[in-house]
């Protein structure tokens, strides 16, 4: 049965109501869906939401996102690297020219040494900088690398295993930490997390685990156009949707993620703005392909897809989602032309289950790991309860194991072959689809099985592997679109996921908040936002 953890979801904010009210008008107060403050050292845990709130705020990657438009898809732009290009003599090597005049929050200059240090942190277990926890977060961004070196103080070389034209795009999630600060805190990552230093537009002022983090603007930020307009930003972890909504209505916070769907009219009547946008983000079930798992049978996988009434799920969410029929929407250039059409067809689902040996006297029983809240999980308890009922109507008896979001991520990183995963045939983890690797390759490439990547279900198909290799060696954007469309087509035709909806990332924002742009992205730039 689906159960709630009241102790986990209880009062992340109530003890701090007085403190929050005392904040100055220039403080932006945000209630996150997370149950804890993400790790502060440049390798934030808690998924992509951790990067949103504790990654891109305090740190910079080499390759960044332009998040300034609400109408155009976010695009990759120079970050701490001003340019990158393949070595003409050896296309497996990439040269990155680094930005000069950048300083970390504690005053040390940013140089190539910091890039090498951050790579050692992730890839070199013989280095004093090696960080096992950080590696688990950062490896997905640098896994193609087989070598790297400093060329001069502001130039580095990275080498991939074969030609890989997509590698630079992975670096958008690879934030650069300070080698100098690591030395100053005694070469101890635990100490670094207590005294963090990045190059980002926000600096850490104070934080308390599971309670709050207070950031202050970095007036010396290298990109003068992105120096924050607000003096401070207060982040509060409030995983319970009702508690978040109440916090906004009472004036304890200025902004909440994922308001309660049944509270939208009440919020609007109170003058609150409901901000949504179509973002590249999917909410699926990732399935086990291991022998013995019921989901190793394509008939079961297709039946699970056909048993879900996605329009009904969207209605339950009061319109805060879009039905999904693949990793990307059907009008996306990466969608392709699948022959298996994902729709609501319970009769066909029952027929497929019968062909697979299931029926009224032998129900399909399975177990799926889900989360209480967090990151792009949207409204996981509400959504999974509805889907559990829909599956039951065709003879699929699902037991949900409910976990804290960070616990689910750790479970995901262990893979379906982990001893603890033996009873599970799927996990419910949402994913951003902003770039080719995150949209496709991380799931279907056999090189991406845990702990290196997100191929939780151990998909091992030579066709997928060949398409992934082709994508990584294709530099022409239009040709790359065609390859990615083939990958999505095969994913849908093989029903390797159960796709449910795409997110619109709803935020409920006080009318006092100005300057917010809701980009077509999983990320957001808080720099232009003011309160008052």
C-alpha positions in Angstrom: 0.0 0.0 0.0 1.0 3.6 -0.5 1.9 5.2 2.8 2.9 8.6 3.9 5.8 9.4 6.2 4.2 12.0 8.4 7.4 12.5 10.5 9.3 13.3 7.3 6.7 15.5 5.8 5.8 17.4 9.0 7.0 20.8 9.9 10.1 21.9 8.0 8.9 25.5 8.3 6.8 26.0 11.4 9.7 26.4 13.8 11.1 29.2 11.6 8.0 31.2 11.0 9.1 34.0 13.2 12.6 34.1 11.7 11.2 34.2 8.2 8.9 37.1 9.0 11.8 39.0 10.3 13.6 38.9 6.9 14.3 42.2 5.2 12.2 43.1 2.1 15.1 42.3 -0.2 15.2 38.7 0.9 13.6 36.2 -1.5 12.1 33.3 0.5 11.5 30.1 -1.3 9.8 26.9 -0.2 11.4 23.9 -2.0 9.9 20.4 -2.4 13.0 18.9 -0.9 13.2 17.5 2.6 16.7 18.8 3.2 19.2 21.4 2.1 21.3 20.1 -0.8 25.0 19.5 -0.3 26.9 22.8 -0.5 30.2 21.9 -2.0 29.5 22.2 -5.7 28.3 18.6 -6.1 24.7 19.0 -4.7 22.7 15.9 -4.0 18.9 15.6 -4.3 18.9 15.5 -8.1 18.4 18.3 -10.5 16.6 20.4 -7.9 19.8 20.3 -5.9 21.6 21.8 -8.8 18.9 24.5 -9.3 19.1 25.7 -5.7 22.6 24.9 -4.5 24.5 24.4 -7.7 24.0 27.2 -10.1 23.4 29.7 -7.3 26.8 29.3 -5.6 28.9 27.7 -8.4 29.5 27.9 -12.1 30.0 25.2 -14.7 32.4 25.4 -17.7 29.4 25.3 -20.0 26.2 27.1 -18.8 22.6 27.6 -19.7 21.1 30.9 -21.0 17.9 31.1 -18.9 16.8 34.5 -19.9 13.8 33.6 -22.2 10.4 32.3 -21.4 9.6 31.6 -25.0 12.7 30.1 -26.5 14.3 26.8 -25.3 17.3 27.3 -23.0 20.6 27.0 -24.9 24.1 26.3 -23.9 26.5 29.2 -23.6 30.0 29.9 -22.3 30.3 29.7 -18.5 33.7 29.5 -16.9 35.0 28.4 -20.3 34.8 31.1 -22.9 35.3 28.6 -25.8 35.9 24.9 -26.5 37.0 23.1 -29.7 38.4 19.8 -30.8 42.1 19.5 -31.4 42.5 19.5 -35.2 45.3 16.9 -34.9 43.3 14.6 -32.6 39.5 15.0 -32.4 39.3 12.9 -29.3 40.9 15.9 -27.5 38.9 19.0 -26.5 40.6 22.3 -25.6 38.8 24.6 -23.2 39.9 28.2 -22.9 39.0 29.5 -19.4 37.6 32.8 -18.3 40.1 35.2 -16.8 39.4 37.7 -13.9 37.0 35.3 -12.0 37.3 35.0 -8.3 36.0 32.5 -5.8 33.9 33.7 -2.9 36.8 33.6 -0.5 39.0 35.7 -2.9 41.2 33.2 -4.7 41.4 33.5 -8.5 39.9 30.9 -10.7 42.4 29.1 -12.9 43.0 25.8 -14.7 44.2 24.3 -11.4 40.6 24.4 -10.2 39.3 22.6 -13.2 42.0 19.8 -12.8 41.2 19.7 -9.1 37.5 19.3 -9.8 38.2 16.5 -12.3 40.5 14.8 -9.8 37.8 15.0 -7.3 35.6 12.9 -9.5 37.9 10.7 -11.5 41.2 10.2 -9.7 40.8 8.0 -6.6 44.6 8.4 -5.9 44.2 12.2 -5.5 43.8 13.9 -2.1 40.9 15.7 -3.8 39.0 12.5 -4.5 35.5 12.7 -3.1 33.4 9.5 -3.2 30.1 11.3 -2.4 30.9 14.0 -5.0 31.8 11.4 -7.6 28.4 9.8 -7.3 26.8 13.1 -8.3 29.4 14.4 -10.9 30.4 11.2 -12.7 27.5 11.4 -15.1 29.0 14.7 -16.4 32.5 13.5 -17.1 32.2 9.7 -17.6 33.5 9.9 -21.3 36.9 11.3 -20.2 39.9 9.1 -20.3 42.4 11.8 -19.7 42.8 15.5 -18.9 45.7 18.0 -18.4 46.5 21.6 -17.7 48.0 23.4 -20.8 48.5 26.7 -19.1 46.9 28.8 -16.3 43.7 29.3 -18.3 43.6 26.4 -20.7 42.9 22.7 -20.2 42.7 19.7 -22.4 40.2 16.8 -22.0 40.3 13.6 -23.9 37.4 11.3 -24.6 37.3 7.5 -25.3 36.9 7.9 -29.1 35.3 10.9 -30.8 32.5 12.4 -28.7 30.9 15.5 -30.0 28.4 15.6 -27.1 30.9 15.6 -24.2 31.0 19.4 -23.8 27.2 19.5 -23.3 27.5 17.2 -20.3 29.6 19.7 -18.5 26.6 22.0 -17.8 26.2 19.9 -14.6 29.8 19.9 -13.6 30.4 22.8 -11.2 33.9 23.9 -10.4 35.0 23.9 -6.8 38.1 25.8 -5.4 41.4 24.0 -5.0 42.6 26.8 -2.8 39.6 26.6 -0.4 40.1 22.8 -0.2 43.6 23.4 1.0 42.5 26.1 3.5 39.9 23.8 5.1 42.5 21.0 5.6 41.8 18.9 2.5 38.5 17.7 4.0 35.3 17.7 2.0 33.2 17.7 5.1 35.0 20.9 6.2 34.5 22.4 2.7 30.8 21.9 3.0 30.8 23.9 6.2 32.8 26.7 4.5 31.8 26.5 0.8 33.3 28.7 -1.9 32.3 28.9 -5.5 32.3 31.5 -8.2 28.5 31.8 -8.6 26.2 34.8 -8.2 25.2 33.8 -4.6 27.4 33.2 -1.5 26.6 31.1 1.5 25.7 33.2 4.5 24.4 30.5 6.9 22.7 27.1 6.7 21.3 24.5 9.0 20.7 21.0 7.7 17.0 20.1 7.1 15.9 23.6 8.2 17.1 26.5 6.0 19.9 28.0 4.0 20.5 31.7 3.6 22.4 32.9 0.6 23.6 36.5 0.0 24.4 38.1 -3.3 27.9 38.1 -4.6 28.6 41.7 -5.5 31.9 40.8 -7.2 30.3 38.3 -9.5 32.2 38.1 -12.9 29.0 38.5 -15.0 27.8 42.0 -14.0 24.5 41.4 -15.7 23.7 38.6 -13.4 24.6 40.1 -10.0 21.5 39.4 -7.9 18.9 42.1 -7.5 17.9 40.8 -4.1 20.3 41.0 -1.2 19.5 37.5 0.1 17.7 34.3 -0.8 16.3 32.0 1.9 15.7 28.4 1.0 13.3 26.3 3.1 12.9 22.5 2.6 9.1 21.8 2.8 8.3 18.5 1.2 4.6 18.5 2.1 2.5 20.2 -0.5 -0.2 21.4 1.9 2.4 22.9 4.2 4.1 24.7 1.3 0.8 26.2 0.2 -0.1 27.3 3.7 3.3 28.9 4.1 2.7 31.1 1.0 -0.9 32.0 2.0 0.3 33.1 5.5 3.1 35.2 4.1 5.9 33.1 5.5 7.4 32.7 2.1 7.3 34.5 -1.2 7.5 31.6 -3.6 6.7 27.9 -3.5 7.3 25.1 -5.9 4.5 22.7 -6.9 1.4 24.3 -5.0 -1.4 21.9 -4.1 -3.5 21.4 -7.3 -6.7 21.9 -5.4 -5.5 25.2 -4.0 -5.0 27.1 -7.3 -8.2 29.1 -7.2 -7.7 30.0 -3.5 -4.1 31.1 -4.3 -5.3 33.2 -7.3 -8.0 34.8 -5.2 -5.3 35.9 -2.8 -3.4 37.6 -5.6 -0.8 34.8 -6.1 0.6 34.3 -9.6 0.7 30.7 -10.8 3.7 30.4 -13.2 3.9 27.5 -15.6 5.8 26.7 -18.8 6.4 23.7 -20.9 9.8 22.4 -19.8 11.9 19.5 -21.1 11.1 17.1 -18.3 9.4 13.7 -18.2 7.7 11.8 -15.3 8.1 8.0 -16.1 8.7 4.7 -14.5 12.1 3.3 -15.3 11.8 -0.5 -15.8 14.0 -3.5 -15.0 15.1 -5.6 -18.0 16.8 -8.2 -15.8 15.8 -11.8 -16.4 13.0 -12.8 -14.0 11.6 -9.3 -13.7 8.0 -9.2 -15.0 8.9 -6.0 -16.9 11.5 -8.0 -18.9 8.4 -9.0 -21.0 7.5 -6.4 -23.6 3.9 -7.4 -23.3 3.9 -6.4 -19.7 5.6 -3.2 -20.4 3.2 -2.2 -23.1 0.2 -3.2 -20.9 1.5 -1.0 -18.1 1.6 1.9 -20.6 -1.8 1.2 -22.0 -3.5 0.9 -18.6 -2.8 4.5 -17.7 -5.4 7.3 -18.4 -3.0 10.2 -18.7 -5.8 12.7 -19.3 -7.3 11.7 -15.9 -3.9 12.2 -14.3 -3.7 15.7 -15.7 -7.3 16.3 -14.4 -6.3 15.1 -10.9 -3.4 17.7 -11.1 -5.8 20.5 -12.1 -4.0 20.9 -15.5 -0.5 21.1 -14.0 1.0 18.5 -16.5 0.9 17.4 -20.1 0.3 13.8 -21.2 3.5 12.0 -22.3 3.9 9.6 -25.2 7.6 9.3 -25.2 10.7 10.9 -23.7 9.9 14.2 -25.5 6.6 15.6 -26.8 5.3 14.4 -30.2 6.1 17.7 -31.9 9.8 17.6 -30.8 12.4 17.0 -33.5 13.7 14.1 -31.4 10.4 12.3 -31.2 10.6 10.2 -34.4 7.7 7.9 -35.5 7.0 5.1 -33.1 4.7 2.3 -34.2 3.6 1.6 -30.7 1.1 4.4 -29.8 0.9 5.2 -26.1 -2.7 5.8 -25.2 -5.4 4.7 -22.7 -6.6 1.2 -23.9 -7.4 -1.0 -20.9 -8.9 -3.7 -23.1 -5.6 -4.1 -25.0 -3.7 -4.0 -21.7 -5.7 -6.9 -20.4 -5.2 -8.9 -23.7 -1.4 -8.3 -23.5 -1.3 -9.4 -19.9 -3.3 -12.5 -20.7 -0.8 -13.3 -23.5 1.9 -12.9 -20.9 0.2 -15.5 -18.6 -1.6 -13.2 -16.2 -5.3 -13.0 -15.6 -8.0 -12.9 -12.9 -6.6 -16.0 -11.2 -3.0 -14.9 -11.5 -2.6 -11.2 -11.1 0.7 -9.5 -12.0 2.2 -8.5 -8.6 5.1 -6.2 -8.5 6.9 -3.6 -6.4 8.0 -0.1 -7.4 10.1 2.5 -5.5 8.7 6.0 -5.4 9.4 9.2 -3.4 7.5 11.4 -1.0 8.3 14.5 -2.9 11.4 16.3 -4.3 12.9 17.7 -7.4 10.8 17.0 -10.6 8.8 14.4 -8.8 5.8 16.7 -9.1 3.1 15.3 -6.9 4.3 11.7 -6.5 1.9 10.5 -3.8 -1.2 11.8 -5.5 -0.1 10.6 -8.9 1.0 7.2 -7.9 -2.2 6.6 -5.9 -4.2 7.3 -9.1 -2.0 5.1 -11.3 -2.1 2.3 -8.7 -5.9 2.3 -9.1 -5.7 2.3 -12.9 -3.3 -0.6 -13.0 -5.5 -2.5 -10.5 -8.4 -2.3 -13.0 -6.5 -4.3 -15.6 -5.0 -6.8 -13.1 -1.7 -5.3 -12.1 -1.2 -5.3 -8.4 1.5 -2.8 -7.4 3.0 -2.2 -4.0 4.8 1.1 -3.6 7.9 1.5 -1.4 7.8 5.1 -0.4 11.2 6.8 0.2 12.7 10.2 0.8 13.8 11.7 -2.5 17.5 11.5 -1.7 17.1 7.8 -0.6 15.4 7.1 -3.9 18.2 8.6 -5.8 20.7 6.5 -3.9 18.6 3.5 -4.6 18.6 4.4 -8.3 22.4 4.8 -8.4 22.8 1.2 -7.2 20.8 -0.2 -10.1 18.4 -3.1 -10.5 21.1 -5.6 -9.8 21.7 -4.4 -6.3 20.6 -6.9 -3.6 18.1 -4.4 -2.1 16.5 -4.0 -5.6 15.7 -7.7 -6.1 11.9 -7.3 -5.3 11.5 -4.2 -7.5 10.6 -4.1 -11.2 10.6 -0.3 -11.5 11.5 3.0 -10.0 9.6 6.3 -10.4 12.3 8.9 -11.0 11.6 12.0 -13.1 14.3 13.2 -15.6 15.1 16.4 -17.5 15.5 16.0 -21.3 17.4 19.2 -22.0 20.3 17.7 -23.9 20.8 14.5 -25.8 22.7 12.6 -23.1 20.2 13.4 -20.4 17.2 12.7 -22.7 18.3 9.4 -24.0 21.8 8.0 -23.8 22.0 7.8 -20.0 19.2 5.3 -20.1 19.8 3.1 -23.1 23.6 3.0 -23.5 25.0 -0.2 -21.9 28.0 1.8 -20.8 25.7 3.8 -18.5 24.7 1.1 -16.1 25.3 2.0 -12.4 27.3 3.3 -10.8 28.5 5.2 -13.9 25.1 6.2 -15.2 21.3 6.0 -15.0 20.6 2.8 -16.9 18.9 1.5 -13.8 17.1 -1.4 -15.5 20.2 -2.6 -17.4 19.1 -2.1 -20.9 21.6 -3.9 -23.1 20.8 -3.8 -26.7 23.4 -3.5 -29.5 21.0 -1.3 -31.6 20.8 1.2 -28.8 24.5 1.1 -28.2 25.2 1.7 -31.9 22.7 4.6 -32.0 24.3 6.1 -28.9 27.8 5.8 -30.5 26.5 7.4 -33.7 24.9 10.3 -31.7 28.2 11.0 -30.0 30.1 11.1 -33.3 27.6 13.4 -35.1 28.3 17.1 -35.0 25.7 18.4 -37.5 22.6 19.4 -35.5 20.1 18.3 -38.1 21.8 14.9 -38.5 21.9 14.5 -34.7 18.2 15.2 -34.5 17.6 12.3 -36.8 19.7 9.9 -34.7 18.0 11.0 -31.5 14.6 10.5 -33.2 15.6 6.9 -33.9 16.5 6.4 -30.3 13.2 7.7 -29.0 11.3 5.7 -31.6 13.0 2.5 -30.5 12.5 3.3 -26.8 8.8 3.7 -27.3 8.4 0.7 -29.6 10.3 -1.4 -27.0 8.3 0.3 -24.2 11.4 0.5 -22.1 9.7 3.0 -19.8 6.2 3.7 -18.7 5.7 7.3 -19.7 3.0 9.3 -17.8 3.3 13.1 -18.2 5.6 16.0 -18.9 6.1 18.6 -16.2 5.1 22.3 -16.5 7.0 23.1 -13.3 4.3 25.1 -11.5 5.4 27.8 -9.1 3.1 29.9 -6.9 4.6 33.3 -6.5 3.6 36.3 -4.4 2.5 39.4 -6.2 5.4 41.2 -4.4 7.9 39.2 -6.5 9.1 41.0 -9.7 11.5 40.2 -12.5 11.0 36.4 -12.6 11.4 34.7 -16.0 10.0 31.1 -16.1 12.3 29.6 -18.7 11.7 26.6 -20.9 14.2 24.8 -18.7 14.4 22.7 -15.5 16.7 25.5 -14.2 16.0 29.1 -13.3 18.0 32.3 -12.9 17.2 33.9 -9.6 19.5 36.9 -10.2 16.8 39.3 -11.7 14.2 38.6 -9.0 13.2 41.3 -6.5 10.8 41.3 -3.6 9.0 44.4 -2.2 
